[in-house]
Amino acid sequence: GWQKNAFNQYVSDLISLHRKLPDPRDEWCKKPGRYPDNLPATSVIICFHNEAWSVLLRTVHSVIDRSPPRLLHEVILVDDYSDMPHLKRQLEEYMAMYPKVKIVRAAKREGLIRARLIGAKHATAPVLTYLDSHCECAEGWLEPLLGRIAQNPTNVVCPVIENINDDTFEIAWSSYPQVGGFSWNLQFNWHAVPERERKRHKD
């Protein structure tokens, strides 16, 4: 597991595909009626290449289990030319149980960005949501993202992304939100939101 995936696949395989996660939202987000009823639906696009079975399925189930059905139009799995047997017929037979899940296969190795563009070509919802193939969505993850897009369709939004321990699969919840940014040599990294900005934001 470590050599193929760079994480403890043995531990991942022991964890339920529908494991419960703590609700990390603050009380403002949990308040009923916080978001309008007419939020746009989304196509969730997940690209993968030789991903571990339990990790990929846990990602998909977290989307299905924790997304309001009216907002989740479809889940598009883009196989970026995987060659592992469990990602072929076995995956197709498993996902056949979930009508909203579609599998699209690249004819050659495309890389992440082109694979995401393939997913976009097959998407039919007004909003596209991209997720990694080794993440887990918490309760109430989708509504805030769609809420910002409903306010302004030109918005590009990103959720708070917590760290999943590569050995224990414990999730480290952070009380200090971060934003993605680039250095002058175009290396991506996460940066803490300054306190002055945290005070300025009310939601």
C-alpha positions as CSV (number, residue, x, y, z in Angstrom):
1,G,0.0,0.0,0.0
2,W,2.7,2.5,0.9
3,Q,4.8,1.9,-2.2
4,K,1.8,2.1,-4.6
5,N,-0.1,4.9,-2.9
6,A,2.2,6.7,-0.5
7,F,-0.3,6.1,2.3
8,N,-1.3,3.2,4.6
9,Q,-3.8,1.3,2.4
10,Y,-4.1,-1.5,5.0
11,V,-5.7,1.0,7.5
12,S,-7.8,2.5,4.8
13,D,-9.3,-0.8,3.9
14,L,-10.3,-1.4,7.5
15,I,-12.3,1.8,7.6
16,S,-15.9,1.9,6.6
17,L,-16.7,3.4,3.2
18,H,-19.4,5.4,5.0
19,R,-17.5,6.4,8.1
20,K,-19.0,9.2,10.2
21,L,-17.1,12.5,10.4
22,P,-17.5,15.2,13.1
23,D,-19.4,18.2,11.9
24,P,-16.8,21.0,11.7
25,R,-19.2,23.8,10.8
26,D,-19.7,26.7,13.1
27,E,-23.1,27.7,14.4
28,W,-23.6,30.3,11.8
29,C,-23.3,27.7,9.0
30,K,-25.6,25.2,10.8
31,K,-28.5,27.7,11.2
32,P,-31.6,26.5,9.3
33,G,-32.5,28.5,6.3
34,R,-28.9,29.9,5.9
35,Y,-28.8,29.2,2.2
36,P,-31.6,29.9,-0.4
37,D,-33.7,27.0,-1.7
38,N,-32.9,27.8,-5.3
39,L,-29.2,26.9,-5.3
40,P,-27.9,25.6,-8.6
41,A,-27.2,21.9,-9.0
42,T,-23.7,20.7,-9.6
43,S,-21.7,18.0,-11.5
44,V,-19.0,16.7,-9.2
45,I,-16.0,15.6,-11.2
46,I,-13.4,13.3,-9.7
47,C,-10.3,12.3,-11.7
48,F,-8.2,9.3,-10.7
49,H,-5.3,7.2,-11.9
50,N,-4.6,3.9,-10.2
51,E,-6.3,5.0,-7.0
52,A,-6.8,2.6,-4.1
53,W,-10.2,1.0,-4.0
54,S,-11.3,2.0,-0.5
55,V,-10.0,5.5,-0.8
56,L,-11.8,6.2,-4.1
57,L,-15.1,4.7,-2.9
58,R,-15.0,6.6,0.4
59,T,-14.6,9.8,-1.6
60,V,-17.6,9.0,-3.8
61,H,-19.7,7.9,-0.9
62,S,-18.9,11.0,1.1
63,V,-20.2,13.0,-1.8
64,I,-23.4,11.0,-2.2
65,D,-24.1,10.6,1.5
66,R,-23.5,14.3,2.4
67,S,-24.9,16.2,-0.6
68,P,-28.6,17.2,-0.8
69,P,-30.0,15.0,-3.7
70,R,-31.6,18.1,-5.4
71,L,-28.1,19.8,-5.6
72,L,-26.1,16.7,-6.7
73,H,-26.9,16.3,-10.3
74,E,-24.2,13.7,-11.1
75,V,-20.8,12.4,-10.1
76,I,-18.4,12.0,-13.0
77,L,-15.5,9.7,-12.4
78,V,-12.7,10.3,-15.0
79,D,-10.3,7.4,-15.2
80,D,-7.0,8.8,-16.4
81,Y,-5.9,5.6,-18.1
82,S,-5.6,3.4,-15.0
83,D,-4.2,-0.1,-15.5
84,M,-5.2,-1.7,-12.1
85,P,-7.9,-4.4,-12.5
86,H,-10.1,-3.2,-9.6
87,L,-10.7,0.1,-11.6
88,K,-12.1,-1.7,-14.6
89,R,-15.1,-4.0,-14.6
90,Q,-15.2,-4.2,-10.8
91,L,-15.6,-0.5,-10.5
92,E,-18.2,-0.4,-13.3
93,E,-20.3,-3.1,-11.6
94,Y,-20.1,-1.4,-8.2
95,M,-21.0,2.1,-9.5
96,A,-23.9,0.6,-11.5
97,M,-25.8,0.6,-8.2
98,Y,-25.6,4.4,-8.1
99,P,-27.5,6.0,-11.0
100,K,-26.0,9.4,-10.5
101,V,-22.4,8.1,-11.0
102,K,-20.9,8.0,-14.5
103,I,-17.5,6.7,-15.4
104,V,-15.6,8.3,-18.3
105,R,-12.3,6.7,-19.4
106,A,-9.4,8.5,-21.1
107,A,-7.9,6.8,-24.2
108,K,-4.4,7.7,-23.0
109,R,-2.7,9.2,-20.0
110,E,-3.8,12.8,-20.0
111,G,-2.7,14.3,-16.7
112,L,-4.9,16.0,-14.1
113,I,-5.9,19.2,-16.0
114,R,-6.8,17.5,-19.3
115,A,-8.6,14.8,-17.4
116,R,-10.7,17.5,-15.6
117,L,-11.5,19.0,-19.0
118,I,-12.7,15.6,-20.2
119,G,-15.0,15.6,-17.2
120,A,-16.3,19.0,-18.0
121,K,-17.2,17.9,-21.5
122,H,-19.4,15.2,-20.1
123,A,-21.0,17.3,-17.3
124,T,-24.6,18.5,-17.7
125,A,-25.1,20.6,-14.6
126,P,-24.8,24.4,-14.5
127,V,-22.0,24.2,-11.9
128,L,-18.8,22.1,-12.0
129,T,-17.2,20.9,-8.7
130,Y,-13.8,19.3,-8.8
131,L,-12.6,17.0,-6.1
132,D,-9.5,14.9,-5.6
133,S,-10.0,11.1,-5.6
134,H,-8.6,10.8,-2.0
135,C,-10.7,13.2,0.0
136,E,-13.9,13.1,2.2
137,C,-16.7,15.6,2.3
138,A,-18.0,16.6,5.6
139,E,-21.6,17.5,6.5
140,G,-22.9,20.6,4.8
141,W,-19.9,20.9,2.5
142,L,-21.8,21.7,-0.7
143,E,-24.3,24.4,0.2
144,P,-21.8,27.2,1.1
145,L,-19.9,26.7,-2.2
146,L,-23.1,26.8,-4.3
147,G,-24.3,29.7,-2.2
148,R,-21.4,31.9,-3.3
149,I,-21.9,30.9,-6.9
150,A,-25.6,31.7,-6.7
151,Q,-24.6,35.2,-5.5
152,N,-22.2,35.6,-8.5
153,P,-22.0,33.0,-11.2
154,T,-18.5,34.2,-12.1
155,N,-17.2,33.2,-8.6
156,V,-14.6,30.4,-8.3
157,V,-14.8,29.0,-4.8
158,C,-12.8,26.6,-2.8
159,P,-13.7,24.8,0.5
160,V,-11.6,24.5,3.6
161,I,-9.5,21.4,3.0
162,E,-8.4,19.5,6.1
163,N,-5.5,17.0,6.3
164,I,-6.1,13.2,6.4
165,N,-3.2,11.5,8.1
166,D,-1.5,9.2,5.6
167,D,-0.9,6.5,8.2
168,T,-3.9,6.6,10.6
169,F,-6.4,8.3,8.3
170,E,-7.4,10.5,11.2
171,I,-8.6,13.9,10.1
172,A,-6.8,16.9,11.6
173,W,-9.5,19.7,11.9
174,S,-8.0,23.1,11.8
175,S,-9.5,26.1,13.6
176,Y,-7.5,28.5,11.4
177,P,-8.6,28.6,7.8
178,Q,-6.0,28.7,5.1
179,V,-5.9,29.9,1.5
180,G,-4.0,28.6,-1.5
181,G,-1.3,30.8,-3.0
182,F,1.7,30.8,-5.2
183,S,5.3,32.0,-4.6
184,W,7.2,34.0,-7.1
185,N,8.6,30.8,-8.7
186,L,5.0,29.6,-9.1
187,Q,5.2,26.9,-6.4
188,F,1.8,26.3,-4.7
189,N,1.4,26.3,-1.0
190,W,-1.2,26.9,1.7
191,H,-1.1,30.2,3.7
192,A,-2.8,31.1,7.0
193,V,-5.5,33.8,6.7
194,P,-4.2,36.9,8.5
195,E,-6.1,37.8,11.7
196,R,-7.2,41.1,10.3
197,E,-9.0,39.2,7.5
198,R,-10.6,36.7,9.8
199,K,-12.0,39.6,11.8
200,R,-13.3,41.3,8.7
201,H,-15.2,38.2,7.5
202,K,-18.5,37.5,9.2
203,D,-19.3,34.2,7.5
